Every structure is written in C-alpha cells, then in structure tokens.
C-alpha cells in the first residue's frame, strides 16, 4: 500500500510504503495525478519504504522510470529521498538510481528518516 500526504508548511510530499508494494502500485505511484499540479515546481519527496517489501523485478525498473520521467515534465526539479531497510530493497533502489539519470530528478537512498530529511532540507 502507498499513502501520501503533503505538508504545505515544509513543502514536502510524504510517501509511505507499507506491506507488499507491487509493480502496478509503483507504476501508478509515478503516474501523473491531477492534484500534483498544485505542488511546488521544485518538489521535495520523502519516501519511507523501510517497513515495506517491494515486489518487482529489476527489469521493471525501466518501465517505472520511463513513466516517472513523463510525470516530472511539469516540474522544474524533483528531489526524492528514499528510505529503505532490507537488502533487496536497497539493491533495487541503487539500481533505480542508475536506470536513467535526469537533470530534473534527483533520487537518493537513505537508511534513516533523519538522513533523508536533512538532505531534503538542504535542497
């Protein structure tokens, strides 16, 4: 399951992954949403997936990244701090970072919420 909340004071979108997160859920997560038009053009995202199991194949990362690159076209820059815990999720996240770099999207992997938040606040 993926849940969202936007903190208008901090200007950060909080995303929480829980349970088993499927390829279809991740693809939907990165797909355009009407309400995202109201977000700042320099969007900061804190994704907490520490308690989730990500159930995708490494080959599906390219499809997710392609959809994401389409979605972020309306933003000037997107910073995504991604918190992971398990070894498989960490490896997948590292592969995702390398799938296709883009000047409008900066994705970093963290092992703690504190580290992720500190990085986002510097952006």
Beta strands, then each sheet from edge to edge (+ up, - down):
strand 1: 2-7
strand 2: 12-17
strand 3: 19-22
strand 4: 42-48
strand 5: 52-55
strand 6: 77-83
strand 7: 105-110
sheet 1: 1+ 2- 4- 6- 7-
sheet 2: 3+ 5+
end
